[in-house]
Amino acid sequence: MRLPTLVALLCLACLPSAHGQGVPAPASAPASAPAADAALDKDWRSTEGYTFPALAKTVADMQNLAHAMHLRDYCSDLRVSDEFVRERLARFSQLTGRQETCRSLLDY
């Protein structure tokens, strides 16, 4: 029963000395390495071989599709005022980065 207590106390006593030893510092790279790495890593984010687009682009496309469908409903409903539809189309144009009209909503 006293052996586990003795081992625990011994471990606690040795802990500060083991912590003080630390890990050796990593060797620094030569000065010319950053220039060489910059040239090699020029295309490190190339996604040419990807089958599918990024998830964020897919989510944005789906959100634009839902918004466009809502706007198409506004365009086809004669009870909705023209000014309201123009205002909504202008806001949607800001989101998509292109000039949107009731006809251009068919692209979605």
Backbone as ProteinMPNN parsed JSONL, in Angstrom:
{"seq_chain_A": "MRLPTLVALLCLACLPSAHGQGVPAPASAPASAPAADAALDKDWRSTEGYTFPALAKTVADMQNLAHAMHLRDYCSDLRVSDEFVRERLARFSQLTGRQETCRSLLDY", "coords_chain_A": {"N_chain_A": [[0.816, -1.179, 0.0], [2.016, 1.16, 0.64], [3.865, 1.437, -1.336], [2.739, 2.402, -3.888], [2.152, 5.038, -3.09], [4.686, 5.988, -2.467], [5.916, 5.85, -4.985], [4.352, 7.708, -6.403], [4.975, 10.082, -5.017], [7.711, 10.241, -5.572], [7.65, 10.597, -8.346], [6.39, 13.1, -8.505], [8.341, 14.646, -7.287], [10.413, 14.536, -9.119], [9.394, 15.771, -11.318], [9.67, 18.725, -11.706], [12.436, 18.923, -12.366], [12.632, 17.433, -14.696], [11.053, 18.941, -16.369], [12.543, 21.24, -16.715], [14.564, 20.568, -18.479], [13.707, 20.68, -21.158], [13.181, 21.069, -24.742], [15.372, 20.79, -27.502], [16.149, 23.674, -29.506], [14.821, 24.197, -32.798], [16.716, 23.895, -35.824], [17.667, 26.751, -37.714], [16.524, 27.843, -40.935], [18.394, 28.304, -43.989], [19.157, 31.596, -45.341], [18.518, 31.908, -48.058], [16.476, 30.175, -48.49], [13.696, 31.067, -48.13], [13.15, 32.524, -50.518], [13.442, 30.543, -52.456], [11.47, 28.757, -51.614], [9.193, 30.317, -52.006], [9.082, 30.46, -54.762], [8.678, 27.763, -55.387], [6.268, 27.22, -54.103], [4.344, 28.585, -55.475], [2.057, 27.707, -56.811], [0.584, 26.432, -54.835], [-2.051, 26.413, -53.98], [-3.552, 25.533, -56.074], [-6.419, 24.33, -57.67], [-7.134, 22.902, -59.901], [-7.514, 20.216, -60.63], [-9.709, 19.359, -59.212], [-12.801, 17.701, -58.868], [-15.27, 18.647, -57.991], [-16.661, 21.88, -57.097], [-15.662, 24.201, -54.473], [-17.092, 23.807, -51.211], [-18.215, 26.109, -50.075], [-18.751, 27.659, -52.341], [-20.713, 26.123, -53.571], [-22.727, 26.279, -51.634], [-23.254, 29.045, -51.712], [-24.194, 29.233, -54.351], [-26.539, 27.716, -54.151], [-27.987, 29.273, -52.328], [-28.281, 31.603, -53.837], [-29.861, 30.558, -55.868], [-32.247, 29.941, -54.478], [-32.981, 32.518, -53.698], [-33.301, 33.709, -56.21], [-35.461, 32.245, -57.199], [-37.468, 33.108, -55.503], [-37.534, 35.802, -56.219], [-38.353, 35.52, -58.876], [-40.937, 34.738, -58.503], [-41.972, 37.105, -57.441], [-41.638, 38.712, -59.712], [-43.455, 37.586, -61.506], [-45.884, 37.954, -60.28], [-48.48, 40.094, -60.526], [-49.611, 41.645, -58.594], [-47.636, 42.595, -56.99], [-45.782, 45.504, -56.528], [-44.029, 47.389, -59.071], [-41.883, 48.975, -58.266], [-41.087, 47.787, -55.85], [-40.198, 45.303, -56.799], [-38.07, 46.125, -58.458], [-36.373, 47.217, -56.531], [-35.736, 44.938, -55.001], [-34.473, 43.405, -56.966], [-32.259, 45.013, -57.444], [-30.901, 44.787, -55.015], [-30.327, 42.051, -55.08], [-28.67, 42.035, -57.281], [-26.434, 43.292, -56.225], [-25.535, 41.28, -54.547], [-24.888, 39.183, -56.317], [-23.172, 40.363, -58.118], [-23.673, 41.043, -60.714], [-25.785, 42.562, -63.228], [-29.102, 42.182, -62.558], [-32.197, 41.134, -63.898], [-35.716, 40.512, -64.402], [-35.76, 38.671, -66.454], [-33.123, 37.709, -66.458], [-33.101, 36.127, -64.244], [-33.833, 33.639, -65.009], [-31.548, 32.235, -65.504], [-30.77, 30.906, -63.273]], "CA_chain_A": [[0.0, 0.0, 0.0], [2.894, 2.324, 0.703], [4.669, 1.508, -2.562], [2.173, 3.36, -4.852], [2.296, 6.389, -2.559], [6.098, 6.332, -2.608], [6.17, 6.067, -6.415], [3.705, 8.967, -6.77], [5.769, 11.178, -4.459], [8.971, 10.288, -6.314], [7.347, 11.191, -9.659], [6.134, 14.524, -8.307], [9.6, 15.299, -6.946], [11.258, 14.586, -10.318], [8.712, 16.511, -12.374], [10.275, 20.026, -12.042], [13.744, 18.782, -13.007], [12.412, 16.95, -16.057], [10.481, 20.043, -17.139], [13.588, 22.222, -16.972], [15.453, 20.14, -19.556], [13.171, 21.271, -22.379], [13.417, 20.478, -26.052], [16.327, 21.629, -28.223], [15.576, 24.59, -30.492], [14.996, 23.71, -34.163], [17.739, 24.58, -36.615], [17.079, 27.763, -38.587], [16.724, 27.597, -42.356], [19.284, 29.277, -44.618], [18.505, 32.831, -45.776], [18.04, 31.796, -49.43], [15.358, 29.239, -48.548], [12.382, 31.678, -48.372], [12.983, 32.869, -51.929], [13.253, 29.297, -53.191], [10.165, 28.226, -51.232], [8.165, 31.143, -52.634], [9.004, 30.061, -56.164], [8.118, 26.421, -55.457], [4.91, 27.2, -53.579], [3.538, 29.537, -56.234], [0.783, 27.072, -57.164], [0.218, 25.509, -53.759], [-3.508, 26.377, -53.809], [-4.175, 25.22, -57.352], [-7.504, 23.348, -57.544], [-7.535, 22.574, -61.267], [-7.911, 18.821, -60.758], [-10.851, 19.036, -58.352], [-14.016, 17.348, -59.594], [-16.374, 19.483, -57.524], [-16.221, 23.178, -56.568], [-15.587, 24.307, -53.016], [-18.386, 23.727, -50.536], [-18.748, 27.464, -49.901], [-19.308, 28.1, -53.623], [-21.958, 25.387, -53.756], [-23.712, 26.867, -50.717], [-23.626, 30.357, -52.257], [-25.021, 28.999, -55.539], [-27.86, 27.266, -53.708], [-28.672, 30.427, -51.744], [-28.673, 32.47, -54.953], [-30.969, 29.897, -56.548], [-33.456, 30.144, -53.677], [-33.326, 33.943, -53.781], [-33.777, 33.96, -57.573], [-36.806, 31.675, -57.325], [-38.36, 34.02, -54.787], [-37.674, 36.998, -57.053], [-39.148, 35.165, -60.048], [-42.329, 34.777, -58.061], [-42.333, 38.53, -57.389], [-41.735, 39.231, -61.084], [-44.649, 37.073, -62.188], [-47.092, 38.35, -59.55], [-48.83, 41.468, -60.896], [-50.036, 42.38, -57.401], [-46.435, 43.173, -56.374], [-45.467, 46.752, -57.24], [-42.794, 47.398, -59.861], [-40.815, 49.584, -57.461], [-40.628, 46.765, -54.907], [-39.438, 44.304, -57.562], [-36.802, 46.749, -58.865], [-35.529, 47.331, -55.339], [-35.238, 43.59, -54.673], [-33.524, 43.011, -58.014], [-31.025, 45.779, -57.221], [-30.195, 44.151, -53.89], [-29.802, 40.764, -55.541], [-27.547, 42.358, -58.17], [-25.269, 43.549, -55.37], [-25.053, 39.993, -54.036], [-24.323, 38.345, -57.369], [-22.131, 41.072, -58.851], [-24.076, 41.28, -62.103], [-27.068, 43.26, -63.341], [-30.187, 41.199, -62.588], [-33.532, 41.528, -64.338], [-36.626, 39.369, -64.291], [-35.363, 37.676, -67.45], [-31.838, 37.09, -66.094], [-33.329, 35.155, -63.169], [-33.995, 32.316, -65.619], [-30.239, 31.579, -65.542], [-30.525, 30.18, -62.021]], "C_chain_A": [[0.865, 1.25, 0.0], [3.712, 2.488, -0.579], [4.052, 2.467, -3.595], [2.299, 4.806, -4.383], [3.72, 6.874, -2.726], [6.437, 6.643, -4.069], [5.555, 7.398, -6.864], [4.487, 10.161, -6.251], [7.087, 11.344, -5.198], [8.762, 10.937, -7.687], [7.11, 12.693, -9.538], [7.409, 15.288, -7.985], [10.482, 15.467, -8.176], [10.648, 15.442, -11.424], [9.341, 17.869, -12.683], [11.627, 19.899, -12.733], [13.6, 18.288, -14.438], [11.863, 18.066, -16.939], [11.553, 21.059, -17.531], [14.498, 21.846, -18.125], [14.993, 20.683, -20.899], [13.52, 20.481, -23.629], [14.401, 21.37, -26.785], [15.627, 22.476, -29.29], [15.802, 24.043, -31.896], [16.04, 24.545, -34.902], [17.062, 25.577, -37.548], [17.431, 27.458, -40.039], [17.688, 28.636, -42.914], [18.493, 30.471, -45.163], [17.931, 32.718, -47.186], [16.816, 30.889, -49.54], [14.008, 29.924, -48.766], [12.144, 32.042, -49.837], [12.728, 31.615, -52.756], [11.887, 28.696, -52.885], [9.039, 29.011, -51.894], [7.992, 30.756, -54.099], [8.355, 28.686, -56.305], [6.644, 26.388, -55.053], [3.973, 28.156, -54.306], [2.141, 28.976, -56.52], [0.274, 26.152, -56.061], [-1.276, 25.44, -53.515], [-4.232, 26.093, -55.117], [-5.213, 24.11, -57.166], [-8.005, 22.905, -58.917], [-8.059, 21.148, -61.397], [-9.119, 18.43, -59.929], [-12.082, 18.745, -59.209], [-15.158, 18.294, -59.256], [-15.845, 20.815, -57.018], [-16.187, 23.153, -55.043], [-16.991, 24.308, -52.422], [-19.02, 25.108, -50.384], [-19.356, 27.988, -51.203], [-20.632, 27.402, -53.894], [-23.062, 25.957, -52.871], [-24.182, 28.22, -51.246], [-24.513, 30.202, -53.49], [-26.438, 28.573, -55.155], [-28.657, 28.417, -53.086], [-29.134, 31.392, -52.834], [-29.851, 31.874, -55.719], [-32.277, 30.12, -55.793], [-33.926, 31.597, -53.756], [-33.907, 34.266, -55.163], [-35.187, 33.404, -57.769], [-37.841, 32.561, -56.63], [-38.605, 35.28, -55.624], [-38.48, 36.712, -58.318], [-40.637, 35.168, -59.713], [-42.819, 36.219, -57.977], [-42.53, 39.087, -58.798], [-43.033, 38.793, -61.76], [-45.953, 37.476, -61.507], [-47.387, 39.824, -59.824], [-49.302, 42.293, -59.708], [-48.861, 43.043, -56.691], [-46.027, 44.391, -57.193], [-44.119, 46.657, -57.959], [-41.627, 47.957, -59.057], [-40.232, 48.575, -56.47], [-39.752, 45.729, -55.617], [-38.091, 44.876, -57.988], [-35.836, 46.863, -57.684], [-34.926, 45.974, -54.963], [-34.226, 43.099, -55.712], [-32.199, 43.751, -57.853], [-30.221, 45.182, -56.065], [-29.579, 42.823, -54.302], [-28.623, 40.976, -56.485], [-26.282, 42.639, -57.372], [-24.681, 42.246, -54.837], [-24.335, 39.181, -55.105], [-23.208, 39.021, -58.148], [-22.447, 41.266, -60.319], [-25.439, 41.949, -62.111], [-28.177, 42.222, -63.504], [-31.484, 41.852, -63.057], [-34.435, 40.31, -64.165], [-36.251, 38.272, -65.292], [-34.055, 36.981, -67.06], [-31.986, 36.073, -64.963], [-33.536, 33.748, -63.71], [-32.678, 31.549, -65.681], [-29.985, 30.716, -64.309], [-31.29, 28.89, -61.961]], "O_chain_A": [[0.491, 2.275, -0.571], [4.197, 3.583, -0.864], [4.785, 3.289, -4.144], [2.528, 5.703, -5.195], [3.951, 8.029, -3.083], [7.166, 7.594, -4.349], [6.177, 8.135, -7.629], [4.65, 11.151, -6.964], [7.533, 12.469, -5.425], [9.591, 11.728, -8.138], [7.576, 13.468, -10.373], [7.548, 16.45, -8.367], [11.226, 16.443, -8.269], [11.342, 15.797, -12.377], [9.54, 18.159, -13.863], [11.935, 20.704, -13.612], [14.375, 18.688, -15.307], [12.177, 18.129, -18.127], [11.456, 21.674, -18.593], [15.148, 22.72, -18.699], [15.823, 21.108, -21.704], [14.073, 19.383, -23.57], [14.288, 22.593, -26.706], [14.644, 22.048, -29.894], [16.862, 23.48, -32.17], [16.216, 25.734, -34.637], [16.006, 25.286, -38.11], [18.485, 26.895, -40.336], [17.791, 29.736, -42.371], [17.293, 30.36, -45.416], [16.938, 33.38, -47.485], [16.181, 30.846, -50.594], [13.21, 29.399, -49.542], [11.031, 31.877, -50.337], [11.89, 31.624, -53.658], [11.216, 28.185, -53.782], [8.035, 28.426, -52.301], [6.872, 30.731, -54.61], [7.573, 28.46, -57.228], [5.865, 25.611, -55.605], [2.91, 28.494, -53.785], [1.156, 29.713, -56.471], [-0.413, 25.173, -56.353], [-1.741, 24.486, -52.89], [-5.42, 26.392, -55.24], [-4.917, 23.072, -56.574], [-9.18, 22.571, -59.069], [-8.962, 20.896, -62.195], [-9.517, 17.266, -59.945], [-12.364, 19.467, -60.166], [-15.922, 18.693, -60.134], [-14.706, 20.89, -56.557], [-16.632, 22.194, -54.414], [-17.949, 24.754, -53.054], [-20.231, 25.256, -50.546], [-20.369, 28.687, -51.172], [-21.572, 28.022, -54.391], [-24.202, 26.101, -53.312], [-25.379, 28.509, -51.231], [-25.475, 30.951, -53.66], [-27.414, 29.015, -55.761], [-29.866, 28.52, -53.295], [-30.238, 31.933, -52.767], [-30.736, 32.602, -56.166], [-33.298, 30.449, -56.398], [-35.122, 31.867, -53.867], [-34.885, 35.006, -55.272], [-36.013, 34.029, -58.434], [-38.955, 32.732, -57.124], [-39.733, 35.763, -55.724], [-39.217, 37.581, -58.784], [-41.477, 35.548, -60.529], [-43.939, 36.526, -58.386], [-43.471, 39.839, -59.049], [-43.636, 39.564, -62.506], [-47.021, 37.351, -62.105], [-46.631, 40.7, -59.403], [-49.385, 43.517, -59.803], [-49.056, 43.951, -55.882], [-45.937, 44.315, -58.419], [-43.205, 45.956, -57.525], [-40.506, 47.461, -59.161], [-39.017, 48.522, -56.278], [-38.706, 45.329, -55.107], [-37.073, 44.191, -57.891], [-34.635, 46.633, -57.826], [-33.74, 45.884, -54.646], [-33.239, 42.451, -55.365], [-31.136, 43.18, -58.097], [-28.996, 45.089, -56.14], [-28.451, 42.506, -53.924], [-27.681, 40.184, -56.488], [-25.184, 42.27, -57.79], [-23.464, 42.124, -54.694], [-23.304, 38.564, -54.839], [-22.386, 38.347, -58.77], [-21.561, 41.624, -61.094], [-26.165, 41.907, -61.118], [-28.187, 41.468, -64.477], [-31.817, 42.969, -62.662], [-33.973, 39.221, -63.826], [-36.407, 37.085, -65.005], [-33.897, 35.785, -67.308], [-31.096, 35.25, -64.749], [-33.431, 32.773, -62.967], [-32.684, 30.336, -65.889], [-29.077, 29.885, -64.309], [-31.194, 28.161, -60.974]]}, "name": "protein", "num_of_chains": 1, "seq": "MRLPTLVALLCLACLPSAHGQGVPAPASAPASAPAADAALDKDWRSTEGYTFPALAKTVADMQNLAHAMHLRDYCSDLRVSDEFVRERLARFSQLTGRQETCRSLLDY"}
